[in-house]
Amino acid sequence: MNTKERKRIAILGSTGSIGTQALQVIAEHSDLYEAYVLTANNNVELLVEQARSFLPEAVVIANEEKYVQVRDALADLPIKVYAGADALCQIVQEKPVDIVLAAMVGYAGLRPTMNAIRAGKTIALANKETLVVAGELINRLADEYHADILPVDSEHSAIFQCLAGEVSPIEKIILTASGGPFRTLTLEQLAMVTKEQALKHPNWSMGAKITIDSASMMNKGFEVIEARWLFGVAPEQIQVVVHPQSIVHSAVQFADGAVKAQMGMPDMRLPIQYAFSYPLRLKSSFERLDLFRISELTFEQPDTHRFRNLSLAYEALRRGGNMPCILNAANEVTNRAFLEDRIGFLQMSDVIETVMQKAPFVASPTYEDYMQTDAEARRIATNCIA
Ligand code: NDP
């Protein structure tokens, strides 16, 4: 393939865990992919280093105060430098961009992803918060603008891979969860855990926010909501199964009872690469699964008594409207408060539950409703913590 046919990828959040792994995939397949846009929030040093190595068309630093620093550091190169949240929203719509990898963390990913969809781009979606907050709206937009949304989240990529070639409906999705670092702790022990312990995930190395969400099982709750919108299933069709080895990345059961699972080593580069190369599979150097070395695959029921976030997420999904947006905003505030030692581990669920009770419910939210809901839910959560 000549270089003109390379797919041009805009990476939103190139300095993060997903972003840096995506750049490894691009580097390994530089005949097929080009990093066309790189973006970060604050990490100037890494953004500049990435830009010098991948020579993108443009970089965006979301924090406008860092603009001059980035511009000066790249002054000797023909790379356009922009700053601010609006620039992120505009850059994804640039004509040459083929794929937008949405790998920013949190609610901030929603607006640029919506803009990329409006420009008809293929979305490789890591930013699950986008679908948690506004899944219905995102699906509507994707239909209207004929934009494909390809999952990057390992569980959803697994489901997507199980569905390849299938035309029959899904009977049930089996969404696996590692259970996180606190899977076996009692409620009394959970009350005492620290952020340092929560940040040590047994199987995956990820950004701080999702690592805390994994420890509290909010991440799995979010993934239930994400699966609902990606695969058009009802909440009752999604079963969470705790599988501590993180080898079965998820499975799908069909009408005849057949269950297809996707397995592999825990390595995010595989789902990232699959989203880029879909429907093809590319050769990779990733570590291979050796079942003799794993020897044991175990499965358990999740405990929603100890991990209440999972039931709060199911409840938000069942209630619909802006409730998942409320859940997300409250979670972003409590997650940060826990990382800053302002609240304890179990208090996170208490605050989220209170915010879900107090924030005004909107049954059929517009984008403006989501913005208001997000702001109001954050305000209530912040007051609760104070
Ligand atoms: P990280 O925290 O490692 O990286 C986040 C990236 O987003 C960084 O590049 C960061 O820039 C940028 N960013 C943060 N806030 C903003 C903002 N307000 N505006 C613009 N850019 C911003 O996160 P992860 O890579 O772990 O996760 C990214 C997304 O992917 C999340 O939604 C997560 O749930 C999802 N995901 C992650 C997985 C993983 O293995 N890490 C697995 C599955 C899903 P800076 O570095 O400058 O702060």
Residues whose N, C-alpha, C, O or C-beta is under 5 A from the ligand:
A	BS01	NDP	G13 S14 T15 G16 S17 I18 G19 T39 A40 N41 N42 N43 A62 A103 M104 V105 G106 A108 A126 N127 K128 E129 D153 S154 S205 M206 G207 A208 I210 M268
